[in-house]
Structure formats: structure tokens, C-alpha cells
């Protein structure tokens, strides 16, 4: 028998093994929750996770970042696959122990260590790029570190030869069954490729035909509108081009307008949460969104507001850069004119008028909507559309 009987251990092997299984299950179910939350963040207009409590502690902000996707697969799905793999390995390790063999736990330790390193990388990304933390993600980091520790204890107290000796034994075991190992690896690659190819890319939110062929014009107040010429419902929106919820609602409203083109009118107002232009924002936030609004105001003067509006919402959310060349190429406007628009005093006065209008209405964040004289922040109840013929809220 290759197992060590360490009498110094206070607890039997089964105790440590049970802790390992529990930790894996915690990581697995946490990853499943994170994927459900990730999906709802992009598809449910009214969804807000329980840990979206501030700008710093906000699971939704983390889900909204491009770092939540790796190789066209959401990071939580990778977590489900990873913990599933660890569960299989630890089950085989128990079977090997029953047969008197000290196998698989060293491999388990190595994989857990890789997971922990990846957790550190994700933590650094949250700190320096996303600038927000997800409580449930932190829980998975703790699980990964715990798995490394508990597995190291198991090897130290119950295995002869330590970690290095155990890895050598595992390597010999796998090399003697190289065909089976290759088949398993190929199957894993097929599973990953299948998920990557067939999983709906719900996070892209760009599959809807937007403003083409919809009537549009300028309201009496001088603001661009689109939709019905004789509307049953008029929605006035206050949005920010770097606001994720604004982007999600943007696509939702376009879907509604495509379904009810003769019944809904949308009027656009600018409310960038950029500290450089918005007096209610006291600290740096949504840097550059004010300039994007100025560019959109210039496009409105050129008769291309809604093309510009759609394109700005399709851009990857960025706080530090404005892709003037890409914007110009997509809208047919001169890049030099777009740069000049960000410094234009007349456009700045127009933008300030929109912002002050929103503040006077009680808007403190984006998006904000005025429907039938009522203010709705973040979203609005679908029940307000119930008077549309044939609509079921």
C-alpha cells in the first residue's frame, strides 16, 4: 500500500476528503449562480443582483465588463467546467484509495493551483481595470485557495513521497494509459469547442435591426425623436453612452419599436454621468461620455443622430478613449468635425440644457425615462405598454 498512516493527524482521511467535496460543490453552485446572473444582466431589463450595492461592490458591473468573457465563453461557464473536472478527479482519487493507491490528489493540487493563479489574475483585473468587485467571484477565489490548502494537507498527512513524488506517480499512471488520456483530452476540447460555437452570444446585444426605416424628426423642444408619427405612447429617455443599463434598454426599446412602429415614439435627451459636464457627479466617473454626447448632438445637426446614437451604443464600453476614426467611418462624418464638436460652445450649452432638464425632473442616474409625465429610473414597468393593442405585459 502506498498510503501513509500519519498518526499525527487529528482527523481521518474521510474528514479532509469531505471538506474537499464540499468546497468543490460550493464552487460549482456559485459558478452556476454567476452564469445565471450573467445571463440576466444582459437579457432581463429589470434585473439587479443582490450584491450590486455600490460602485465598488457590484457583481453586475463585473458581469458587464468584457473580461467576463474568455474565448467566447462566459467566465462562470469555465468555472462550471473546471469544478466539474475537479469533482471527477476527486471521485477517482477516492476509488484509487479504496484500491490502496495514492493517486490523483497531486494532479488535483496542481489544477487547483492553476485555478488559484487565475483567481489572482481576475482579482487584479477587477482592481485595476473594472474597478469593482463581485462578492460571489471572491467566494470562488476563496474556494480555489482552500482547495490548494486542503489538498496539500491530504498529501502531507496521508501520502508518502510528498507532492513531487505524488506527481511522478500520477505521471507514470497517465503515461501507461496514454490512449485513454488522449481520448479524454480530445473529448474535453470538443465539449469546449461545442459550447463556444453553439452557446448564444447573448452578451453582444447587437442582433436587432435598429433605426433603419423608422420615421424620425425633431420635437417641439428641439430634440430628436424616432418611431410613430402619431404615437399612443411617448417615451423620453435620458441616457449615457457609457452606461451599460442604458445600452441594454436601448436594444429593448428598439425591439418594442420594431414590434409597434405606429404606436411608440422615443425622444432622446442626453444625461452623461461624466464629472466633467454633469454637476451631480462629484468624482471621476464615465470619463468621456460627455464628449460622446457632444458628438451625438453634432450628428443631430447633420441629420444623422439616430445612426450615431445606435453606433455609440454598439461600441465597447470604455472610460478612457474615444474612437473618433471608427465613429466617423461608421456615420460618414468628418473626423476633424467630430473632434471640433467636443469643444464647441454651442453644443456644450445644448448638452448642459439637457442635463439641467434631467436634474430638475429628479434624475440622479441613468437611464431615466419620462412616460405619461411619470419618471422611471433604471427601467420602467412593462405594464405601461398594456394599453397597446394586442400587447400582453
SULDAPE-V932722 format. One record per residue. N is the residue number from 1. RES is the residue in one small letter. D_CENTER is the distance of its C-alpha to the mean C-alpha in Angstrom with 2 decimals. Layout:
# SULDAPE-V932722
{{N | RES | D_CENTER} {N | RES | D_CENTER}}
This chain:
# SULDAPE-V932722
{{1 | x | 49.30} {2 | x | 46.73} {3 | x | 45.25} {4 | x | 46.26} {5 | x | 47.56} {6 | x | 46.67} {7 | x | 48.75} {8 | x | 47.08} {9 | x | 43.93} {10 | x | 44.00} {11 | x | 41.96} {12 | x | 42.36} {13 | x | 40.04} {14 | x | 38.74} {15 | x | 37.38} {16 | x | 35.18} {17 | x | 34.20} {18 | x | 33.16} {19 | x | 30.98} {20 | x | 29.28} {21 | x | 28.66} {22 | x | 27.36} {23 | x | 24.87} {24 | x | 23.64} {25 | x | 23.32} {26 | x | 21.39} {27 | x | 18.89} {28 | x | 18.82} {29 | x | 18.38} {30 | x | 15.73} {31 | x | 13.68} {32 | x | 14.51} {33 | x | 13.45} {34 | x | 9.99} {35 | x | 9.67} {36 | x | 11.27} {37 | x | 9.07} {38 | x | 5.84} {39 | x | 8.38} {40 | x | 9.80} {41 | x | 7.12} {42 | x | 7.52} {43 | x | 11.15} {44 | x | 12.89} {45 | x | 14.06} {46 | x | 15.38} {47 | x | 12.86} {48 | x | 12.36} {49 | x | 11.93} {50 | x | 15.15} {51 | x | 14.01} {52 | x | 12.67} {53 | x | 16.12} {54 | x | 16.05} {55 | x | 14.51} {56 | x | 15.09} {57 | x | 14.17} {58 | x | 10.96} {59 | x | 8.52} {60 | x | 6.61} {61 | x | 6.66} {62 | x | 5.51} {63 | x | 2.34} {64 | x | 2.82} {65 | x | 4.71} {66 | x | 6.48} {67 | x | 7.48} {68 | x | 5.10} {69 | x | 7.50} {70 | x | 11.19} {71 | x | 14.08} {72 | x | 12.43} {73 | x | 11.42} {74 | x | 8.28} {75 | x | 9.29} {76 | x | 10.24} {77 | x | 12.51} {78 | x | 14.08} {79 | x | 14.73} {80 | x | 16.49} {81 | x | 18.50} {82 | x | 19.40} {83 | x | 20.63} {84 | x | 22.38} {85 | x | 24.18} {86 | x | 25.21} {87 | x | 26.53} {88 | x | 28.67} {89 | x | 29.99} {90 | x | 30.97} {91 | x | 32.74} {92 | x | 34.74} {93 | x | 35.52} {94 | x | 37.12} {95 | x | 39.08} {96 | x | 40.27} {97 | x | 41.42} {98 | x | 43.44} {99 | x | 45.10} {100 | x | 45.94} {101 | x | 43.52} {102 | x | 41.25} {103 | x | 38.36} {104 | x | 34.57} {105 | x | 33.70} {106 | x | 33.94} {107 | x | 31.54} {108 | x | 29.25} {109 | x | 29.53} {110 | x | 28.70} {111 | x | 25.49} {112 | x | 24.46} {113 | x | 25.23} {114 | x | 22.93} {115 | x | 20.09} {116 | x | 21.04} {117 | x | 21.11} {118 | x | 17.59} {119 | x | 16.63} {120 | x | 18.50} {121 | x | 16.70} {122 | x | 13.23} {123 | x | 14.99} {124 | x | 16.44} {125 | x | 13.25} {126 | x | 12.00} {127 | x | 15.54} {128 | x | 16.33} {129 | x | 13.37} {130 | x | 10.53} {131 | x | 13.45} {132 | x | 11.84} {133 | x | 12.05} {134 | x | 10.84} {135 | x | 14.15} {136 | x | 13.46} {137 | x | 12.22} {138 | x | 15.46} {139 | x | 17.33} {140 | x | 16.55} {141 | x | 17.71} {142 | x | 20.83} {143 | x | 21.39} {144 | x | 21.40} {145 | x | 23.84} {146 | x | 25.93} {147 | x | 26.23} {148 | x | 27.58} {149 | x | 30.04} {150 | x | 31.29} {151 | x | 31.73} {152 | x | 33.66} {153 | x | 35.84} {154 | x | 36.58} {155 | x | 37.68} {156 | x | 39.69} {157 | x | 41.51} {158 | x | 42.01} {159 | x | 41.94} {160 | x | 44.73} {161 | x | 44.00} {162 | x | 40.80} {163 | x | 37.45} {164 | x | 39.01} {165 | x | 41.67} {166 | x | 39.18} {167 | x | 37.02} {168 | x | 40.27} {169 | x | 41.21} {170 | x | 37.85} {171 | x | 38.15} {172 | x | 41.66} {173 | x | 40.61} {174 | x | 37.88} {175 | x | 40.20} {176 | x | 42.85} {177 | x | 40.49} {178 | x | 38.89} {179 | x | 38.95} {180 | x | 37.08} {181 | x | 34.50} {182 | x | 34.03} {183 | x | 33.66} {184 | x | 30.97} {185 | x | 29.05} {186 | x | 29.41} {187 | x | 28.22} {188 | x | 25.07} {189 | x | 24.43} {190 | x | 25.14} {191 | x | 22.70} {192 | x | 19.85} {193 | x | 21.01} {194 | x | 21.30} {195 | x | 17.79} {196 | x | 16.49} {197 | x | 18.91} {198 | x | 18.97} {199 | x | 15.53} {200 | x | 14.48} {201 | x | 11.94} {202 | x | 10.50} {203 | x | 7.35} {204 | x | 10.18} {205 | x | 11.79} {206 | x | 14.94} {207 | x | 17.40} {208 | x | 19.30} {209 | x | 22.52} {210 | x | 22.35} {211 | x | 25.42} {212 | x | 28.08} {213 | x | 31.30} {214 | x | 30.43} {215 | x | 33.11} {216 | x | 32.30} {217 | x | 34.31} {218 | x | 34.76} {219 | x | 35.22} {220 | x | 38.30} {221 | x | 36.35} {222 | x | 35.46} {223 | x | 31.80} {224 | x | 30.38} {225 | x | 30.01} {226 | x | 29.13} {227 | x | 29.95} {228 | x | 33.12} {229 | x | 36.35} {230 | x | 37.66} {231 | x | 34.61} {232 | x | 34.71} {233 | x | 31.58} {234 | x | 30.54} {235 | x | 27.10} {236 | x | 26.91} {237 | x | 23.43} {238 | x | 22.66} {239 | x | 19.45} {240 | x | 17.84} {241 | x | 16.55} {242 | x | 13.96} {243 | x | 12.72} {244 | x | 9.45} {245 | x | 11.39} {246 | x | 14.28} {247 | x | 12.69} {248 | x | 11.77} {249 | x | 15.30} {250 | x | 16.76} {251 | x | 16.17} {252 | x | 17.25} {253 | x | 20.37} {254 | x | 21.18} {255 | x | 21.24} {256 | x | 23.58} {257 | x | 25.71} {258 | x | 26.06} {259 | x | 27.25} {260 | x | 29.52} {261 | x | 30.55} {262 | x | 33.81} {263 | x | 32.62} {264 | x | 29.65} {265 | x | 29.74} {266 | x | 26.92} {267 | x | 28.03} {268 | x | 25.77} {269 | x | 26.05} {270 | x | 24.30} {271 | x | 22.90} {272 | x | 20.98} {273 | x | 19.90} {274 | x | 21.41} {275 | x | 23.95} {276 | x | 26.21} {277 | x | 26.96} {278 | x | 25.96} {279 | x | 28.49} {280 | x | 26.45} {281 | x | 23.89} {282 | x | 25.83} {283 | x | 23.58} {284 | x | 21.61} {285 | x | 18.44} {286 | x | 16.83} {287 | x | 19.47} {288 | x | 20.78} {289 | x | 19.59} {290 | x | 23.28} {291 | x | 24.44} {292 | x | 22.17} {293 | x | 23.80} {294 | x | 27.18} {295 | x | 26.56} {296 | x | 25.74} {297 | x | 28.92} {298 | x | 30.90} {299 | x | 29.65} {300 | x | 30.83} {301 | x | 34.26} {302 | x | 34.28} {303 | x | 33.51} {304 | x | 30.08} {305 | x | 27.76} {306 | x | 25.79} {307 | x | 25.36} {308 | x | 24.10} {309 | x | 21.89} {310 | x | 20.17} {311 | x | 19.84} {312 | x | 18.43} {313 | x | 15.59} {314 | x | 14.99} {315 | x | 14.73} {316 | x | 11.83} {317 | x | 11.14} {318 | x | 13.74} {319 | x | 15.75} {320 | x | 18.72} {321 | x | 19.83} {322 | x | 21.00} {323 | x | 21.77} {324 | x | 25.12} {325 | x | 26.47} {326 | x | 23.60} {327 | x | 23.80} {328 | x | 27.57} {329 | x | 27.61} {330 | x | 25.39} {331 | x | 27.45} {332 | x | 30.87} {333 | x | 31.39} {334 | x | 33.10} {335 | x | 30.84} {336 | x | 33.60} {337 | x | 33.68} {338 | x | 29.96} {339 | x | 30.42} {340 | x | 33.46} {341 | x | 31.62} {342 | x | 29.45} {343 | x | 32.80} {344 | x | 34.67} {345 | x | 36.30} {346 | x | 36.65} {347 | x | 32.97} {348 | x | 32.14} {349 | x | 34.49} {350 | x | 32.84} {351 | x | 29.41} {352 | x | 30.94} {353 | x | 32.60} {354 | x | 29.32} {355 | x | 27.80} {356 | x | 31.01} {357 | x | 31.15} {358 | x | 27.76} {359 | x | 28.83} {360 | x | 32.10} {361 | x | 30.36} {362 | x | 28.46} {363 | x | 25.01} {364 | x | 23.33} {365 | x | 19.71} {366 | x | 17.85} {367 | x | 17.94} {368 | x | 21.48} {369 | x | 23.66} {370 | x | 27.42} {371 | x | 28.79} {372 | x | 32.49} {373 | x | 32.79} {374 | x | 30.17} {375 | x | 27.14} {376 | x | 23.74} {377 | x | 20.88} {378 | x | 17.20} {379 | x | 18.31} {380 | x | 21.69} {381 | x | 23.23} {382 | x | 23.81} {383 | x | 27.34} {384 | x | 28.32} {385 | x | 28.38} {386 | x | 30.76} {387 | x | 33.78} {388 | x | 32.73} {389 | x | 35.09} {390 | x | 33.76} {391 | x | 30.40} {392 | x | 29.38} {393 | x | 26.73}}
